[in-house]
Amino acid sequence: MRAVRFDRFGGPDVLDYVDLPEPTPGPGQLRITVEAAGVNYADTHQTDGSYLAADQLPFVPGSEVVGRTDDGTRVLARVRGGYAEQVVADAGTVVPIPEDLPAAHALALLMQGLTAWHLLTTAARLAPGETVVVHAAAGGVGSLAVQLARHMGAGRILAQASTDAKRALALDLGADAVATYPLENPADVILDGTGGALFDDALGSLGTLGRIVTYGSAARTPAAPVDPQRLARLGASVVGFWLRPVLARPEAVTGPLRELLALTAAGTLRPLAGPSYPLADVRRAHQDLLARRTTGKVTLVP
């Protein structure tokens, strides 16, 4: 089968399109013929070696796929090595999905949808009526966080994004206004996957008892050290979040994912389908993602 693998850490140029043996499922596993694989920003960190948990080389990236099991069932699954024509998955991580659900929409609900859900509930503990700021609000996580914040009762939602078009999209998805720092009124919750100077600016606009949740470092530059006394004066919190340990808790996956699928089926949640690339064109997919030329869920198609 054809797959994408890297043998050294680096930029998109280390991603190679190679031939690998077809996978054989072990006990409790299912083989899936891949219809589409999701591309996440975390994949770029795995590729350049800056991911929170180092992976052994050589490595086939990709943590989520839509495809068909050997009996023909169409499924959404968490996997390792998803950038491939075939993959195996633990049966407990496989969820049947409707035939009419676009692959990009289903993939958006898995890693990015679960991230957005847990950012608001588990990490930020959003309360009804609170003001929420979402950074990168037109991206995979941000676009869903804007909509989920509205569904969960946020009083006001502010969107930060890098271009006028992306800001307009976030407003169309339900944001009340564009976030410009310093904020006119302090925020209760700020979701930040960018880091760097943007995190510093956001911290200065956090209100009393506010929470800024950091879940990524897309800027690839460090933020300034946080003074605990500054947080103490506000009673504010900086909360770290990483999805991987959450995925180890089955109750933190199955229920929220079912909720996300139900909200999508009802039209309450609108996942965004981003650009789709042939699997062989994986380098361009990563280049466009890193350059912030993409909006919504990026996918690779074998």
C-alpha positions as CSV (number, residue, x, y, z in Angstrom):
1,M,0.0,0.0,0.0
2,R,1.0,3.7,-0.3
3,A,1.6,5.7,2.8
4,V,3.4,8.8,4.1
5,R,6.4,8.4,6.4
6,F,9.3,10.5,7.7
7,D,12.6,9.1,8.8
8,R,14.0,12.3,10.3
9,F,12.5,15.4,11.9
10,G,12.1,18.6,9.9
11,G,9.7,20.6,7.8
12,P,7.2,19.3,5.2
13,D,10.1,18.2,2.9
14,V,10.9,15.2,5.2
15,L,7.5,13.7,4.4
16,D,8.0,10.9,1.9
17,Y,5.3,9.0,-0.2
18,V,6.4,5.4,0.1
19,D,5.3,1.8,-0.3
20,L,4.7,-0.1,3.0
21,P,3.3,-3.6,3.7
22,E,-0.5,-3.8,4.2
23,P,-1.4,-3.8,7.9
24,T,-2.8,-7.0,9.5
25,P,-5.3,-6.5,12.3
26,G,-4.5,-8.2,15.6
27,P,-6.9,-9.3,18.3
28,G,-9.6,-6.7,19.0
29,Q,-8.6,-4.6,15.9
30,L,-10.3,-3.8,12.7
31,R,-8.7,-3.1,9.3
32,I,-9.9,0.1,7.6
33,T,-9.6,1.0,4.0
34,V,-9.1,4.8,4.2
35,E,-11.5,7.2,2.4
36,A,-9.9,10.3,3.9
37,A,-7.3,11.0,6.7
38,G,-7.5,14.1,8.8
39,V,-4.6,16.6,9.0
40,N,-4.1,18.3,12.4
41,Y,-1.7,21.0,13.4
42,A,-0.2,18.5,15.9
43,D,1.0,16.5,12.9
44,T,3.3,19.3,11.9
45,H,4.8,19.3,15.5
46,Q,5.3,15.5,15.2
47,T,7.0,16.0,11.9
48,D,9.5,18.6,13.2
49,G,10.1,16.9,16.5
50,S,8.5,19.6,18.7
51,Y,5.5,17.5,19.8
52,L,4.9,17.1,23.5
53,A,5.6,13.4,23.3
54,A,8.4,12.3,21.1
55,D,7.7,9.5,18.6
56,Q,10.2,6.9,17.4
57,L,11.5,7.1,13.8
58,P,10.6,6.1,11.2
59,F,7.0,7.4,11.7
60,V,3.8,7.4,9.8
61,P,1.7,10.4,10.9
62,G,-2.1,10.7,11.1
63,S,-4.4,10.2,14.0
64,E,-7.8,9.9,12.5
65,V,-9.5,8.4,9.4
66,V,-12.8,7.9,7.8
67,G,-13.0,4.7,5.9
68,R,-14.6,1.2,5.6
69,T,-14.0,-1.9,7.6
70,D,-13.5,-5.2,5.9
71,D,-17.3,-5.8,6.2
72,G,-18.1,-2.6,4.4
73,T,-19.2,-0.5,7.4
74,R,-18.3,3.2,7.0
75,V,-16.6,4.4,10.2
76,L,-14.7,7.2,11.9
77,A,-11.7,6.0,13.9
78,R,-8.8,7.2,16.0
79,V,-5.7,5.5,14.7
80,R,-1.9,5.6,14.5
81,G,-0.4,5.9,11.0
82,G,-3.5,7.3,9.3
83,Y,-1.7,8.9,6.4
84,A,-2.0,5.6,4.4
85,E,-4.3,3.6,2.1
86,Q,-5.1,1.1,4.9
87,V,-4.8,1.2,8.7
88,V,-5.7,-0.9,11.7
89,A,-7.7,0.5,14.7
90,D,-8.7,-0.8,18.1
91,A,-12.3,-1.7,17.8
92,G,-13.2,0.5,20.8
93,T,-12.1,3.6,18.9
94,V,-14.2,2.9,15.8
95,V,-17.6,4.7,15.4
96,P,-20.0,3.9,12.6
97,I,-21.1,7.1,10.7
98,P,-23.9,7.8,8.2
99,E,-23.2,7.4,4.5
100,D,-24.3,11.0,3.8
101,L,-22.0,12.6,6.4
102,P,-19.0,14.2,4.5
103,A,-15.7,12.7,5.5
104,A,-14.2,16.1,6.3
105,H,-17.1,16.9,8.6
106,A,-16.8,13.7,10.5
107,L,-13.0,14.1,10.8
108,A,-13.5,17.6,12.1
109,L,-15.6,16.3,15.0
110,L,-13.0,13.8,16.2
111,M,-9.7,15.4,17.3
112,Q,-10.7,19.0,16.7
113,G,-14.3,18.7,17.9
114,L,-13.3,16.8,21.0
115,T,-10.6,19.4,21.7
116,A,-13.1,22.3,21.4
117,W,-15.6,20.5,23.6
118,H,-13.1,19.8,26.3
119,L,-11.5,23.2,26.1
120,L,-14.9,24.8,27.0
121,T,-16.1,22.2,29.5
122,T,-13.2,20.3,31.1
123,A,-10.5,23.0,31.0
124,A,-12.3,26.4,31.1
125,R,-15.5,25.2,32.9
126,L,-17.5,27.7,30.9
127,A,-20.5,29.1,32.8
128,P,-23.6,30.5,31.1
129,G,-23.4,34.2,30.3
130,E,-19.6,34.4,30.3
131,T,-17.5,36.2,27.7
132,V,-15.3,33.9,25.6
133,V,-12.5,34.8,23.2
134,V,-11.5,32.2,20.6
135,H,-8.1,32.6,18.9
136,A,-7.7,31.2,15.4
137,A,-11.5,31.2,15.2
138,A,-11.7,30.1,11.6
139,G,-9.5,27.1,12.1
140,G,-10.5,23.5,12.8
141,V,-10.7,23.8,16.6
142,G,-11.6,27.5,16.7
143,S,-14.6,27.3,14.3
144,L,-16.1,24.6,16.4
145,A,-15.3,26.3,19.6
146,V,-17.2,29.4,18.5
147,Q,-20.3,27.4,17.7
148,L,-20.1,25.2,20.8
149,A,-19.6,28.3,23.1
150,R,-22.9,29.6,21.7
151,H,-24.6,26.3,22.2
152,M,-23.3,26.1,25.8
153,G,-24.7,29.5,26.7
154,A,-21.8,31.9,26.4
155,G,-23.0,35.5,26.8
156,R,-20.6,37.0,24.3
157,I,-18.2,35.4,21.9
158,L,-15.2,37.3,20.4
159,A,-13.2,35.9,17.5
160,Q,-9.5,36.5,16.7
161,A,-8.3,35.5,13.3
162,S,-5.4,36.4,11.0
163,T,-7.3,37.8,7.9
164,D,-10.5,39.7,7.1
165,A,-11.9,36.7,5.4
166,K,-11.3,34.4,8.4
167,R,-12.8,37.0,10.8
168,A,-15.9,37.3,8.6
169,L,-16.3,33.5,8.6
170,A,-16.0,33.4,12.4
171,L,-18.8,36.1,12.7
172,D,-20.9,34.0,10.3
173,L,-20.4,31.0,12.6
174,G,-21.8,32.9,15.6
175,A,-19.2,35.2,17.0
176,D,-20.5,38.5,18.2
177,A,-17.5,40.6,17.3
178,V,-13.8,40.6,16.5
179,A,-11.3,40.5,19.3
180,T,-8.8,43.3,19.3
181,Y,-6.3,43.5,22.2
182,P,-6.5,45.1,24.7
183,L,-10.2,44.2,25.0
184,E,-12.6,47.0,25.9
185,N,-14.1,44.7,28.5
186,P,-12.1,41.8,30.1
187,A,-12.8,38.3,29.1
188,D,-13.9,35.4,31.4
189,V,-12.5,32.6,29.1
190,I,-9.8,32.8,26.4
191,L,-8.9,29.8,24.3
192,D,-5.4,30.1,22.9
193,G,-3.7,27.6,20.6
194,T,-1.2,30.1,19.2
195,G,1.0,31.1,22.0
196,G,3.8,33.6,21.7
197,A,3.0,37.3,21.7
198,L,-0.8,36.6,21.2
199,F,-0.8,34.8,24.6
200,D,0.9,37.7,26.2
201,D,-1.7,40.1,24.8
202,A,-4.6,37.9,25.8
203,L,-3.3,37.5,29.4
204,G,-3.5,41.3,29.7
205,S,-7.2,41.2,28.9
206,L,-8.2,38.5,31.3
207,G,-10.9,39.5,33.8
208,T,-11.3,38.7,37.5
209,L,-11.5,34.9,38.0
210,G,-10.9,34.5,34.3
211,R,-9.3,31.5,32.7
212,I,-6.9,31.4,29.7
213,V,-6.6,27.9,28.3
214,T,-3.4,27.2,26.4
215,Y,-3.6,24.2,24.1
216,G,-1.0,24.8,21.4
217,S,1.9,26.8,20.2
218,A,1.2,27.5,16.5
219,A,3.4,30.7,16.7
220,R,6.3,28.5,17.6
221,T,7.7,31.3,19.8
222,P,7.6,31.2,23.6
223,A,5.3,33.4,25.6
224,A,6.7,35.6,28.3
225,P,7.0,34.0,31.8
226,V,3.8,34.4,33.8
227,D,4.0,36.2,37.1
228,P,2.0,34.2,39.7
229,Q,1.3,37.3,41.7
230,R,-0.3,38.9,38.6
231,L,-2.7,35.9,38.5
232,A,-3.3,36.1,42.2
233,R,-4.4,39.8,42.0
234,L,-7.0,38.8,39.5
235,G,-7.9,35.4,40.9
236,A,-7.2,34.3,37.4
237,S,-5.9,31.0,36.0
238,V,-3.7,29.7,33.2
239,V,-4.9,26.3,32.3
240,G,-2.9,23.8,30.2
241,F,-4.8,21.4,28.0
242,W,-3.6,18.4,25.8
243,L,-6.1,16.0,24.2
244,R,-4.0,12.9,24.3
245,P,-4.4,12.0,28.0
246,V,-8.1,12.8,27.8
247,L,-8.5,10.3,25.0
248,A,-7.3,7.6,27.4
249,R,-10.5,8.1,29.4
250,P,-13.3,6.4,27.4
251,E,-16.0,8.4,29.1
252,A,-14.3,11.6,27.9
253,V,-14.6,10.5,24.3
254,T,-17.8,8.5,23.6
255,G,-20.3,10.8,25.2
256,P,-18.9,14.1,23.8
257,L,-18.4,12.6,20.3
258,R,-22.0,11.3,20.2
259,E,-23.2,14.8,21.3
260,L,-21.1,16.4,18.5
261,L,-22.5,14.0,15.9
262,A,-26.0,14.7,17.1
263,L,-25.5,18.4,17.0
264,T,-24.2,18.1,13.5
265,A,-27.1,16.0,12.4
266,A,-29.5,18.5,13.8
267,G,-27.8,21.4,12.0
268,T,-26.8,23.1,15.3
269,L,-23.1,22.5,14.6
270,R,-21.6,23.2,11.2
271,P,-18.1,21.6,10.8
272,L,-16.0,23.3,8.1
273,A,-14.6,21.3,5.3
274,G,-11.2,22.7,4.3
275,P,-9.0,21.8,1.4
276,S,-8.5,18.2,0.4
277,Y,-5.2,17.0,-1.0
278,P,-4.1,13.7,-2.6
279,L,-2.1,11.7,-0.2
280,A,0.9,12.0,-2.5
281,D,0.7,15.8,-2.1
282,V,1.1,15.7,1.7
283,R,4.0,18.2,1.6
284,R,1.8,20.9,0.1
285,A,-0.9,20.2,2.7
286,H,1.5,20.8,5.5
287,Q,3.0,23.8,3.9
288,D,-0.4,25.4,3.5
289,L,-1.4,24.6,7.0
290,L,1.8,26.1,8.5
291,A,1.4,29.2,6.3
292,R,-2.2,29.6,7.6
293,R,-3.6,29.4,4.1
294,T,-6.2,26.9,5.1
295,T,-9.6,27.2,6.7
296,G,-11.6,24.4,8.3
297,K,-10.7,20.7,8.2
298,V,-7.8,19.7,6.0
299,T,-7.9,16.2,4.6
300,L,-5.7,13.8,2.6
301,V,-7.3,11.4,0.1
302,P,-5.5,8.2,-0.9
